[in-house]
Each structure stands twice: as C-alpha cells, then as structure tokens.
Amino acid sequence: MGMGAADADEYDVLVVGGGPVGTHIAYLAGLAGKRIGIVEPRGRLLAAPTGWVSKVFREAGRELGSKDASHRADWQRVVDEFLLPTAERAFALTDRTVEQLKAVSGTCSVTIIKGKAEFSGPMQLTVTDESAETASPPVLLRASSIFLAIGSLANRLPSLPWSDPLADGFLFDSDTIMNVGRLPHHVAIQGAGVIGFEYASIFRRLGADVTIFFRESAPLDVGIGIDSSVMKAVLKRMTKVGITVLCEDGDIESIDLPPQKHGMGRITLAKSGRVIECDAFMSAIGRHGNASSLNLGAGGLAAPVRGNFVQVDPDSMRARTAQGDADFSMPVYAIGDCCLGSRITGMLLSSGQAHAEIAANHAFGLDEIHADGRLKRSSTTGFVFSEVEYPEHHAVALWTDPTIAYAGLSEQAAVAKLGAERVGTVTVHFTDTVKACVRPRGKDEFLKLVYKKDGGTLLGVCIFGSDASEIVQNVCSSINRGDTLWQVARTVQPAVTYQESLRTAAFRAIHSIQLEQEQDA
Ligand SMILES: Cc1cc2nc3c(=O)[nH]c(=O)nc-3n(C[C@H](O)[C@H](O)[C@H](O)COP(=O)(O)OP(=O)(O)OC[C@H]3O[C@@H](n4cnc5c(N)ncnc54)[C@H](O)[C@@H]3O)c2cc1C
C-alpha cells in the first residue's frame, strides 16, 4: 500500500503484547530510559496473566462453595461479587501501571498502540486495529529493539468436534473455559497439568461433580519440575474432596454431544472403555505458541518451530533469524509463553518474567554497569540502575487449590544431578507450626527442603498448602545465595508465621545429618 519506512513511527523499544511478560520488559526498558511503544490488541496493558479468570473462580469457590462440594454456589453471585468487581479492579490497576511505568525513569516514555502487530520488514512492524469501534488504517512502526511477548493458545485435539453447534456450552479448551457462564453439574476434564488440576478443584469447590482423566500416572507430571511428593499430595487431595481421578487413561475413543444446550453428553475413554456422562467437558492438553500471527519471515526471522513457538538463543533470548540455525544476530527478542529454547522452561508467569530479565541484560547492558549492588549512574546512558545479577533459580507459584509453590531443584532433579547419596530431604507439615495451632489447616499441607548432605547447602524447596506462594520467594533467595541449613536454622522470623516451618525443617535436617555422621564415625 505504498507505506515506506520513512512513514514509520520510531521507538527505541517496541514490545509486542501487553500481557504480564510484555509489561515486565517494558518496566526494564523504562529503567533503561527508553522510548517505548507497546502494541496490544486491547489497547490496555493487562494487570493479570492469561489465567486470571481461574483465579477469580478459585476465590469465589472458597467463599461461596465448600471443600466437599456439599452445596452448589450461586453462579450469579460468582459473576456479580467476584468476576465483575475483579475485572474492574484489574483494569484500574493496568491504567495505574502505565503511569508507574512512566515514573520509573525521568526520560522514558510509553505509548500504547492498539492493534495486532506483524512484521512488514526487518525491525519493522505493521499494526492493524480491527476492533469494530476504533478500526483505523494500519500503522507502521520501527525500533532499535523489538520484544515479542505474544503469549500462547490452548491446544485443541483435531478429533474433537470443536465447530459442531451442539458443542456450544459443552466443549471447552483452557482458553474458552473462562466463558463457561454457569456451574455445570458434572464436569469432565482431560489432562492433569496445572490448568486441568486447577479447574478440577475450582469446579469441585463450587459444588459440581468432577472427573479428571489423563495419560500420566500422576497429576502435574508435565515436565515443569514439580517434586513427586507434591504430585502424590495432589492426587490424595483430589480423591479426598471427591474428584474422580483416572490416571493412565487420557485418550478418548468417542464423544456424544448433548442433544440440546447444557444437556448431558457422553465421553468414552479409549483405554478403559469407561463412559463419563457430563454436561461440560474441558480438554486441557497443553498450550502452543502464538508465533504464526507475526509473519516472522517478513522480518527476516526464521519460521516458527514445532508448536508455533519463536526459537530463541538461551543466553540472550534473541529470536533465530532466517540466515541460519545458529544466527541470532538481530535485536529481536522473544520472551514468555511464545518462545522455545530458553534455559528457563515452563509456560508460567515467572518463567516469562525471568526471560524478560535475561533479554534486558542482553539488550540494555543492565549488568555491565557495576557489581557493588548500589544505585549508580550508567556511564553510557546516564540513567540510574541497580545492578541485578540474574539469579540461577526463580520461584514458581501455582494458584491451584491448595496453592503449590517451588524453587530450585526437586528431589528427583537433585538426585539426578548429584547422586542419591549426596541429597537429603526434610518435610515439615504446617500443623507443626504455632500459626496452625491458631488457624488450623489441612494435615496434608507441607514444606519440603532438598539439601546437599555434604555442607548442608539448600538445593530446592516445594510447598503444598495455602500461603505457599507467600513463603517461597524467601526460600528461593536463600537457595540463590547458597545458604546452608545452619544459616537457615539461625534466622529470626516474624512472630506466628508459617516461616517457622523453614527453621524447623533446617533443625530437623541438621539433626538427621548429625545422626548419619555419628553412625558413620
Ligand atoms: C487457565 C490458566 C491458568 C494459569 N495459571 C498459572 C499459575 O497459577 N501460575 C503461573 O505461573 N502461570 C499460570 N498460567 C500461565 C500464565 O498465565 C502465562 O505463563 C502468562 O500469562 C504468560 O504471559 P505472556 O505475557 O507471555 O502471555 P499472555 O499473558 O498470553 O499475553 C500475551 C499478550 O499478547 C497479546 N498479543 C497476542 N498477539 C499479538 C499481536 N500479534 N500483536 C500484539 N499483541 C498480541 C495478547 O492480546 C496478550 O495480551 C496460567 C495460564 C492459564 C491459561
């Protein structure tokens, strides 16, 4: 259409996607004092991750439902008291986010460009806003660095009848389930990854019957580094609250759609022949990248790799170019759910933020500035930075019910790395804390530490239970610092908190190391 590069709006940094990972890199670019453009179809940043609706349903289930599904929550209250007010608060928060972003550096600027971006030349994007109320001519943008943070989409088994009109209101994937719009009577869920388990516990709490079926022999065994003790605890908890759990039975033989909307359908499983009668079915079998929408080739970049991801160099997060397998020479970065090849695996919020940190270090030279930990001015840009070395481990929080959080190595990963004889573990149930005497909690909820027997260095932590996400960062910092059990045992904790479990774990581990040493002597 004759739009030349001369017509383009120029930025230092363009961020494609205003989800949590795009927002994170924008903050870092702000710290570096850049002129930032963020392209996002909604025209607003998103305060919450893709999965925010499930978090709201979980809160609603806790308030309006019951642990054993003994009564059904009123769906209208779920919408009026939880969904709508949360959305309102989240949008208000995103608007404040932009103001905050502008405030991180006196010289940075932030523009949000509404629309979908695709490459129309090297380091050049065309943005088209197709939303009905604001549709306008395409805009051409150019930048010195481009960060792709366009997220992921739910996988769909082609054998399922996605476009059959009778599937409307019955068949969902991990994106569309947020629009379920009612509390079904019996929900069938295929897949026991984070999202499958999350929705199984949500619907159960809200008062529905739930059947979950999956290929693996344990839930959450999906390659994201979860300790097997957590998998066992999840299995037990699901069974305890009355969820029907079918392991190693994840494939579908046939499916009969309900004869009318919100009626009962039938799913026949391939391995066992078991028939599940249900009025809602969510197939949650993983997610894939969103890269094909970007026209990477026009930007001189390699075509998306298997799973529709942008392939990246693990050290810089730069996208592979069309020049060759090992060519990452263009300043185009891919971070978050849409990339493949990073050393931080897992399509999780914290993985994406870790990608952003690595990319920022590479793109803005954040860690070239100095190493004394104080705020200083960069000699090259004059902007104020705090030196942040990228830590080896980052903490993961899964907003499941109960919450799961972990950092560092699982017991299995530690054993694989160091050998069983060098790895120790210790588990403390939260019932062994003063806080749980005041506020009783599930007997199955625990914190487990993984440590090196020689020297007592912390290697990993996993936590199963409410508030897990609030404790884990503390332990993660200890792991990254290389703290030992003896250091943890001597920490002073705030009164009547679950932090006590960490010190108790350290004491028990020291005791067991000493016992072993006495036996060996
Ligand atoms: C149901 C569910 C539950 C989850 N629970 C957890 C959890 O408990 N813990 C956890 O750590 N993670 C969880 N996750 C994963 C987490 O939500 C993602 O890892 C995270 O949202 C990824 O962030 P992102 O910014 O990479 O992508 P997204 O959040 O998907 O954001 C991508 C953004 O890019 C925009 N976009 C797409 N294409 C274009 C384009 N061409 N041009 C411009 N903009 C574009 C989209 O509009 C979107 O705003 C969950 C995910 C789901 C679906």
The ligand as a Gaussian input file, in Angstrom:
#p B3LYP/6-31G(d) Opt

LIG

0 1
 C       -6.044000     -21.049000      32.998000
 C       -4.611000     -20.664000      33.205000
 C       -4.072000     -20.704000      34.481000
 C       -2.737000     -20.359000      34.710000
 N       -2.246000     -20.417000      35.978000
 C       -0.951000     -20.061000      36.226000
 C       -0.436000     -20.078000      37.560000
 O       -1.140000     -20.410000      38.520000
 N        0.866000     -19.726000      37.742000
 C        1.684000     -19.337000      36.698000
 O        2.865000     -19.013000      36.915000
 N        1.204000     -19.311000      35.426000
 C       -0.087000     -19.662000      35.171000
 N       -0.575000     -19.630000      33.887000
 C        0.342000     -19.260000      32.800000
 C        0.466000     -17.744000      32.683000
 O       -0.816000     -17.181000      32.606000
 C        1.286000     -17.435000      31.441000
 O        2.552000     -18.058000      31.544000
 C        1.480000     -15.926000      31.277000
 O        0.244000     -15.278000      31.129000
 C        2.335000     -15.663000      30.045000
 O        2.450000     -14.290000      29.861000
 P        2.738000     -13.673000      28.420000
 O        2.806000     -12.184000      28.623000
 O        3.883000     -14.392000      27.805000
 O        1.467000     -14.060000      27.546000
 P       -0.073000     -13.666000      27.685000
 O       -0.461000     -13.469000      29.104000
 O       -0.796000     -14.674000      26.884000
 O       -0.151000     -12.242000      26.960000
 C        0.089000     -12.118000      25.573000
 C       -0.461000     -10.793000      25.105000
 O       -0.088000     -10.609000      23.744000
 C       -1.167000     -10.039000      23.036000
 N       -0.976000     -10.373000      21.601000
 C       -1.123000     -11.574000      21.004000
 N       -0.836000     -11.484000      19.683000
 C       -0.478000     -10.213000      19.438000
 C       -0.059000      -9.498000      18.282000
 N        0.079000     -10.083000      17.086000
 N        0.211000      -8.168000      18.397000
 C        0.100000      -7.557000      19.601000
 N       -0.275000      -8.181000      20.733000
 C       -0.561000      -9.503000      20.663000
 C       -2.396000     -10.660000      23.680000
 O       -3.532000      -9.845000      23.476000
 C       -1.988000     -10.724000      25.150000
 O       -2.362000      -9.582000      25.863000
 C       -1.918000     -19.966000      33.625000
 C       -2.442000     -19.904000      32.324000
 C       -3.787000     -20.252000      32.121000
 C       -4.326000     -20.193000      30.721000

